[in-house]
Amino acid sequence: MSESNDLASFVVQRMSVLVPPLDRDAVLELSTDIIFTESQVVVFLVQVNKSLEETKQTSSFWTQIKHLGNYSKDAVSSQRWLSVIRHGAHPSSAAEDSVYARPLALALLTRLLSDRGGVETARRLLWWGLVRELAPYASGRYLPKDPERLNRFCVARVASVSRLAIMAVHLFRAVTPGILSSTESMADRVRAALLEALRSSPWLRDGPTRNTALLKAASMALSVGFPKGLSRESELDAYFAPLRDLRANRSLSSWLELRRFLQRRKSPADDATASHVHKVNAYYLSDNRVMVPAGIIQEPVYFHGAADAYNYGSLGQALSSRWARCRTQVERDMMSWESGLRQDPENLGDFSGARLAYEAFQSLPDRRRALSVAGFGSERLFFIGHCVKWCRSLTEHRNEGYARGRSRCIVPLMHMPEFSEAFGCGAKAYMNPERKCSFW
């Protein structure tokens, strides 16, 4: 059988499972339409991706909805983007809200929204995506036959909509209430260091700008570990109590019931925390909130009961880089649109976050700052903790708006006199340049 016939058979079989009332001719017509549409989209994406790679514009970036029209060169206006986002995502979205934009996805959406019939094409692709997702539950013949592969399939599918339910057994044991409390205390010290840095910053001379930054930092919300009300096994059990157990002979209806249940119960804030609960990263969200998932509050980023110096250098720096997003929205958006500068918001976060974390660490009582481990004093432990997060192969790099791990480790430290003093770097040594920069 040819490749095209294989694809046609794949589409026809899955649509026949979920739309049995249609006659065979109607299914074949729909299948032909789907295959043609997907083929066009694939060709378009390949061409655009090649162009983006040649111009080095593949990195995702944050921007406000009101600026999306700039990216689409007015083929789709910012007002149209806002209307689409309100209709398809959050009805209360505002033009000033921030979105995380992937250039390839934006290019496809721009094409669909600007072409006649593009909206219908988008609906058709979404519909086919649902058919492809749900067909395995409607007919066992599309499920993996090997028991191990079937288990992995089921876990992956449930995790895709309810990650916390899958990982709760491990995360609740690893990230205890005491650890969450310690992390919140660390965040409070980081916030205090940030407010002091903003008050004393020599370059924030403009009163309104300084006041805006101070207000944003003071009002920034914090989500640590788990969604609100779901940080204990008993709370998670109570949350899922109304949901009936999976029925082996009704997998499709059970899956749809799970999706509807989660859709009814979730809020936008809790949804973000739940979907990122396993992530080894911290995030600044568009609602002026710093999110610290349970995934990052674990070894080797955080050691409960270990020296504060290490934890503040490691987890504290990750927290601080998100808190540093108190920079004015205007500045951040300007940098997002400058060609070649899409890494700058993240690089500045790393750079300024290292200093904030250090100042937060210095605010601890003397007895907590004096601990040493394996011959390393507290100052050295802080800087070791700072770099541990980015230990990886020199050839490995995530091109998602971040500099390489080596640069994220050493560049902020090159500009901190405390590092040179702690490790005895000589004058004009590589890690002790004569000219140093200071963000604050």
C-alpha positions as CSV (number, residue, x, y, z in Angstrom):
1,M,0.0,0.0,0.0
2,S,1.4,3.5,-0.9
3,E,2.1,6.1,1.7
4,S,-0.9,8.2,0.5
5,N,-3.2,5.2,0.8
6,D,-1.8,4.5,4.3
7,L,-2.7,8.1,5.3
8,A,-6.1,7.9,3.8
9,S,-6.8,4.7,5.6
10,F,-5.6,6.2,8.9
11,V,-8.0,9.1,8.5
12,V,-11.0,7.1,7.3
13,Q,-10.7,4.5,10.1
14,R,-10.6,7.1,12.9
15,M,-13.5,9.2,11.5
16,S,-15.6,6.1,11.0
17,V,-15.2,5.2,14.7
18,L,-16.5,8.5,16.0
19,V,-19.0,9.5,13.3
20,P,-20.7,6.2,12.4
21,P,-24.0,7.9,11.2
22,L,-22.1,9.2,8.2
23,D,-22.2,7.1,5.0
24,R,-19.0,5.9,3.5
25,D,-19.0,8.5,0.7
26,A,-19.3,11.3,3.2
27,V,-16.5,9.9,5.3
28,L,-14.3,9.6,2.2
29,E,-15.0,13.2,1.2
30,L,-14.2,14.5,4.7
31,S,-11.0,12.4,4.7
32,T,-9.8,13.8,1.4
33,D,-10.5,17.3,2.7
34,I,-8.6,16.7,5.9
35,I,-5.6,15.2,4.1
36,F,-5.4,18.1,1.7
37,T,-5.7,20.7,4.5
38,E,-3.0,19.0,6.7
39,S,-0.7,18.7,3.7
40,Q,-1.0,22.4,2.9
41,V,-0.3,23.3,6.6
42,V,2.7,21.0,6.8
43,V,4.3,22.5,3.6
44,F,3.6,26.0,4.9
45,L,5.2,25.2,8.3
46,V,8.3,23.7,6.7
47,Q,8.8,26.7,4.6
48,V,8.3,29.2,7.4
49,N,10.5,27.3,9.8
50,K,13.3,27.3,7.3
51,S,13.0,31.1,7.0
52,L,12.9,31.6,10.7
53,E,16.0,29.4,11.2
54,E,17.9,31.4,8.5
55,T,17.0,34.7,10.2
56,K,17.5,33.2,13.7
57,Q,14.0,34.2,14.9
58,T,12.9,30.8,16.3
59,S,13.0,31.8,20.0
60,S,9.7,32.2,21.7
61,F,9.1,35.5,23.5
62,W,6.6,37.4,25.8
63,T,4.7,40.3,24.4
64,Q,1.4,42.1,25.0
65,I,-1.7,41.3,22.9
66,K,-1.9,44.8,21.7
67,H,1.5,44.4,20.0
68,L,0.7,41.1,18.1
69,G,-0.4,43.2,15.1
70,N,3.2,44.4,14.8
71,Y,4.3,40.8,14.4
72,S,1.7,39.9,11.8
73,K,2.5,43.2,10.0
74,D,-1.1,44.2,10.2
75,A,-2.3,41.2,8.1
76,V,-4.2,40.5,11.4
77,S,-4.8,43.6,13.5
78,S,-4.1,43.6,17.3
79,Q,-7.9,44.1,17.8
80,R,-8.5,40.9,15.8
81,W,-5.9,39.0,17.9
82,L,-7.7,40.2,21.0
83,S,-11.0,39.0,19.7
84,V,-9.7,35.6,18.8
85,I,-8.0,35.1,22.1
86,R,-11.2,36.1,24.0
87,H,-13.2,33.7,21.9
88,G,-10.8,30.8,22.1
89,A,-9.1,31.2,25.5
90,H,-10.1,33.7,28.1
91,P,-13.2,35.9,27.6
92,S,-11.8,38.5,30.0
93,S,-8.5,39.0,28.2
94,A,-7.3,42.6,27.8
95,A,-5.1,44.3,25.2
96,E,-2.5,44.9,27.9
97,D,-2.3,41.2,28.9
98,S,0.9,39.3,28.0
99,V,1.1,36.2,25.9
100,Y,4.0,33.7,25.3
101,A,4.4,33.8,21.5
102,R,6.0,31.0,19.4
103,P,7.0,32.5,16.0
104,L,6.1,29.4,14.0
105,A,2.6,29.2,15.6
106,L,2.1,32.9,15.1
107,A,3.0,32.6,11.5
108,L,0.4,29.8,11.0
109,L,-2.3,31.6,12.9
110,T,-1.6,34.8,10.9
111,R,-2.0,32.9,7.7
112,L,-5.2,31.2,8.8
113,L,-6.8,34.4,10.2
114,S,-5.9,36.5,7.1
115,D,-7.0,34.1,4.4
116,R,-10.5,33.8,3.2
117,G,-11.8,30.5,4.7
118,G,-8.9,30.4,7.1
119,V,-11.1,30.4,10.2
120,E,-13.1,27.4,8.7
121,T,-9.7,25.7,8.0
122,A,-8.6,26.2,11.6
123,R,-11.9,24.8,12.9
124,R,-11.5,21.8,10.6
125,L,-8.0,21.1,11.9
126,L,-9.2,21.5,15.5
127,W,-12.0,19.1,14.8
128,W,-9.7,16.5,13.3
129,G,-7.3,16.9,16.2
130,L,-10.2,15.9,18.6
131,V,-11.1,12.9,16.4
132,R,-7.5,11.7,16.4
133,E,-7.2,12.2,20.1
134,L,-10.5,10.4,21.0
135,A,-10.5,7.6,18.5
136,P,-8.3,5.3,20.7
137,Y,-10.9,5.5,23.5
138,A,-13.7,4.6,21.1
139,S,-12.1,1.5,19.7
140,G,-9.5,-0.7,21.4
141,R,-7.9,-1.6,18.1
142,Y,-6.1,1.8,18.1
143,L,-4.6,1.2,21.6
144,P,-1.1,-0.3,22.1
145,K,-1.3,-4.1,22.4
146,D,1.8,-4.5,24.6
147,P,0.8,-4.1,28.3
148,E,3.8,-2.0,29.1
149,R,3.2,0.3,26.1
150,L,-0.5,0.5,27.0
151,N,0.4,1.5,30.6
152,R,2.7,4.3,29.3
153,F,0.0,5.4,26.9
154,C,-2.6,5.7,29.7
155,V,-0.3,7.5,32.1
156,A,0.8,10.0,29.4
157,R,-2.8,10.7,28.4
158,V,-3.9,11.3,31.9
159,A,-0.8,13.4,32.7
160,S,-1.6,15.6,29.7
161,V,-4.7,16.8,31.4
162,S,-4.0,16.2,35.1
163,R,-0.3,16.1,35.8
164,L,-0.8,16.5,39.5
165,A,-3.0,13.4,39.8
166,I,-0.2,11.3,38.3
167,M,2.7,12.8,40.2
168,A,1.1,13.5,43.6
169,V,2.4,10.4,45.3
170,H,6.0,11.5,44.7
171,L,5.6,15.3,45.0
172,F,3.6,15.3,48.2
173,R,6.3,13.2,49.9
174,A,9.2,15.2,48.4
175,V,7.8,18.7,48.9
176,T,6.4,18.8,52.4
177,P,4.5,21.6,54.1
178,G,7.7,22.5,55.9
179,I,9.6,22.9,52.6
180,L,6.8,25.0,51.2
181,S,7.0,27.3,54.3
182,S,10.7,27.7,53.9
183,T,10.3,28.5,50.2
184,E,7.7,31.2,51.0
185,S,10.1,32.7,53.6
186,M,12.9,32.8,51.0
187,A,10.5,34.5,48.6
188,D,9.7,37.1,51.2
189,R,13.4,37.9,51.7
190,V,13.8,38.1,47.9
191,R,10.9,40.6,47.7
192,A,12.4,42.7,50.4
193,A,15.7,42.8,48.6
194,L,14.0,43.7,45.4
195,L,12.1,46.6,47.0
196,E,15.3,47.9,48.5
197,A,17.1,47.7,45.2
198,L,14.3,49.6,43.5
199,R,14.3,52.3,46.2
200,S,18.1,52.8,45.9
201,S,18.6,52.2,42.2
202,P,20.6,55.2,40.7
203,W,19.1,54.8,37.2
204,L,15.4,54.8,38.3
205,R,15.5,58.6,38.6
206,D,12.0,59.2,37.3
207,G,9.5,59.2,40.2
208,P,6.5,57.7,38.4
209,T,8.7,54.9,36.9
210,R,10.2,54.0,40.3
211,N,6.8,54.1,42.0
212,T,5.2,51.9,39.3
213,A,8.0,49.4,39.7
214,L,7.7,49.5,43.5
215,L,3.9,49.0,43.3
216,K,4.3,46.1,40.9
217,A,6.9,44.4,43.1
218,A,4.9,44.9,46.3
219,S,1.7,43.6,44.8
220,M,3.2,40.7,42.9
221,A,1.4,37.5,44.0
222,L,3.2,34.2,44.8
223,S,2.1,30.6,44.1
224,V,4.4,28.0,45.7
225,G,4.4,24.3,45.1
226,F,0.8,23.2,44.4
227,P,-2.6,24.8,43.3
228,K,-4.4,26.4,46.2
229,G,-6.2,23.8,48.2
230,L,-4.4,20.8,46.6
231,S,-1.2,20.5,48.6
232,R,-2.3,17.4,50.6
233,E,-3.4,13.9,49.5
234,S,-6.6,14.4,51.4
235,E,-7.4,17.6,49.5
236,L,-6.6,15.9,46.2
237,D,-8.9,12.9,47.1
238,A,-11.7,15.3,48.0
239,Y,-11.2,17.2,44.7
240,F,-11.6,14.1,42.6
241,A,-14.3,12.5,44.8
242,P,-17.2,13.5,42.5
243,L,-15.5,11.8,39.5
244,R,-16.5,8.2,39.0
245,D,-13.9,5.5,38.5
246,L,-12.9,4.6,35.0
247,R,-15.2,2.0,33.5
248,A,-13.1,-0.5,31.4
249,N,-15.9,-1.0,28.8
250,R,-16.7,2.7,28.5
251,S,-13.3,4.3,27.9
252,L,-14.5,7.0,25.6
253,S,-17.3,8.2,27.9
254,S,-15.0,8.0,30.9
255,W,-12.3,10.1,29.2
256,L,-14.9,12.7,28.1
257,E,-16.2,12.8,31.6
258,L,-12.8,13.4,33.0
259,R,-12.2,16.3,30.6
260,R,-15.5,17.9,31.4
261,F,-14.9,17.5,35.1
262,L,-11.5,19.2,34.9
263,Q,-12.9,22.0,32.7
264,R,-15.6,22.8,35.2
265,R,-13.4,22.7,38.3
266,K,-10.4,24.6,37.1
267,S,-9.7,28.3,37.3
268,P,-7.1,30.1,35.1
269,A,-4.7,30.6,38.1
270,D,-5.0,27.0,39.4
271,D,-4.8,25.6,35.9
272,A,-1.4,27.2,35.3
273,T,-0.1,25.9,38.7
274,A,-1.4,22.4,38.1
275,S,-0.1,22.0,34.6
276,H,3.4,23.2,35.6
277,V,3.6,21.4,39.0
278,H,6.3,19.1,37.8
279,K,8.5,21.7,36.0
280,V,12.0,22.4,37.3
281,N,11.7,26.1,36.7
282,A,10.1,29.2,38.1
283,Y,7.8,31.5,36.1
284,Y,6.5,35.0,36.0
285,L,2.9,35.0,34.7
286,S,1.0,37.8,33.0
287,D,-1.3,38.4,36.0
288,N,1.8,39.7,37.9
289,R,2.3,36.4,39.7
290,V,5.5,34.4,40.4
291,M,4.9,30.7,40.2
292,V,7.3,28.3,41.9
293,P,6.2,24.7,41.0
294,A,6.9,21.8,43.4
295,G,9.1,20.3,40.7
296,I,11.9,22.8,41.3
297,I,11.7,22.7,45.1
298,Q,13.7,19.4,45.1
299,E,17.2,18.2,45.0
300,P,19.6,19.2,43.4
301,V,18.1,22.7,43.3
302,Y,16.9,22.7,46.9
303,F,18.1,20.6,49.8
304,H,15.8,20.7,52.8
305,G,17.7,21.3,56.0
306,A,20.9,22.0,54.1
307,A,23.0,25.2,54.3
308,D,21.0,28.3,53.4
309,A,23.9,29.6,51.3
310,Y,23.4,26.8,48.7
311,N,19.7,27.0,48.6
312,Y,19.6,30.8,48.2
313,G,22.2,30.6,45.5
314,S,20.3,27.9,43.6
315,L,16.5,28.1,44.2
316,G,16.8,31.7,45.5
317,Q,18.4,32.8,42.3
318,A,15.7,31.1,40.2
319,L,13.1,32.9,42.3
320,S,14.9,36.2,42.1
321,S,15.1,36.1,38.3
322,R,11.3,35.9,38.2
323,W,10.9,38.7,40.8
324,A,13.1,40.9,38.7
325,R,10.3,41.0,36.1
326,C,9.1,44.1,38.0
327,R,10.8,46.1,35.3
328,T,8.2,48.2,33.6
329,Q,6.0,46.5,31.0
330,V,7.0,49.1,28.4
331,E,10.7,48.2,28.8
332,R,10.1,44.5,28.5
333,D,7.8,44.8,25.4
334,M,10.3,47.1,23.7
335,M,13.1,44.5,24.1
336,S,10.8,41.7,22.9
337,W,10.4,43.4,19.6
338,E,14.0,44.5,19.0
339,S,15.6,42.2,16.5
340,G,18.1,39.9,18.1
341,L,17.2,40.9,21.6
342,R,14.6,38.3,22.5
343,Q,17.0,36.6,24.9
344,D,17.6,39.9,26.8
345,P,14.7,39.7,29.2
346,E,15.8,36.3,30.4
347,N,19.5,37.2,30.5
348,L,18.7,40.3,32.5
349,G,16.6,38.2,34.8
350,D,19.6,35.9,35.4
351,F,21.9,38.8,35.8
352,S,19.8,40.8,38.2
353,G,18.5,37.8,40.0
354,A,21.9,36.7,41.1
355,R,22.4,40.0,42.9
356,L,18.9,39.9,44.5
357,A,19.4,36.4,45.7
358,Y,22.7,37.3,47.2
359,E,21.2,40.3,49.0
360,A,18.4,38.1,50.3
361,F,20.9,35.6,51.6
362,Q,22.8,38.4,53.3
363,S,19.7,39.4,55.2
364,L,19.6,36.1,57.1
365,P,20.8,36.0,60.7
366,D,24.6,35.4,61.2
367,R,24.0,31.9,62.5
368,R,22.3,30.8,59.3
369,R,24.9,32.4,57.1
370,A,28.0,30.9,58.8
371,L,27.4,27.2,57.9
372,S,30.0,25.5,55.8
373,V,29.9,22.1,53.9
374,A,32.8,19.9,52.9
375,G,35.2,22.7,53.4
376,F,33.3,25.2,51.4
377,G,32.4,28.4,53.2
378,S,29.0,30.0,52.9
379,E,30.1,32.5,50.2
380,R,31.4,29.7,48.0
381,L,28.4,27.6,48.6
382,F,26.1,30.4,47.4
383,F,27.9,30.6,44.1
384,I,28.2,26.8,43.7
385,G,24.4,26.7,44.2
386,H,23.9,29.4,41.6
387,C,25.6,27.3,38.9
388,V,24.4,23.8,39.7
389,K,21.1,24.4,37.9
390,W,23.0,24.7,34.5
391,C,25.3,21.8,34.7
392,R,24.9,20.0,31.3
393,S,26.8,19.1,28.2
394,L,28.4,22.1,26.4
395,T,26.7,21.0,23.2
396,E,23.2,20.9,24.8
397,H,21.2,24.0,24.5
398,R,17.5,24.9,24.7
399,N,16.8,27.7,22.3
400,E,13.8,29.1,24.1
401,G,15.0,32.6,24.8
402,Y,17.8,31.6,27.2
403,A,21.5,31.9,26.8
404,R,23.6,28.7,27.1
405,G,24.0,27.2,30.5
406,R,27.6,28.1,30.8
407,S,26.9,31.7,30.2
408,R,24.0,31.8,32.6
409,C,26.3,30.4,35.3
410,I,29.5,32.5,34.9
411,V,28.4,35.8,33.4
412,P,26.5,37.2,36.4
413,L,29.3,36.0,38.7
414,M,32.0,37.7,36.7
415,H,30.3,41.0,37.6
416,M,30.0,40.3,41.3
417,P,33.1,41.4,43.4
418,E,31.9,39.0,46.1
419,F,32.6,36.0,43.8
420,S,36.2,37.1,43.1
421,E,36.8,37.6,46.8
422,A,35.3,34.2,47.7
423,F,37.4,32.3,45.2
424,G,40.5,34.5,45.3
425,C,40.4,35.5,41.7
426,G,43.5,37.7,40.8
427,A,43.3,41.1,39.2
428,K,42.2,40.9,35.6
429,A,41.5,37.2,35.8
430,Y,38.9,35.8,33.5
431,M,36.3,35.7,36.3
432,N,37.4,39.0,37.7
433,P,37.3,41.6,34.8
434,E,38.4,45.1,35.6
435,R,35.2,46.6,34.3
436,K,32.0,45.2,35.9
437,C,28.4,45.9,35.2
438,S,25.6,46.4,37.8
439,F,22.0,46.2,36.9
440,W,20.6,47.8,40.0
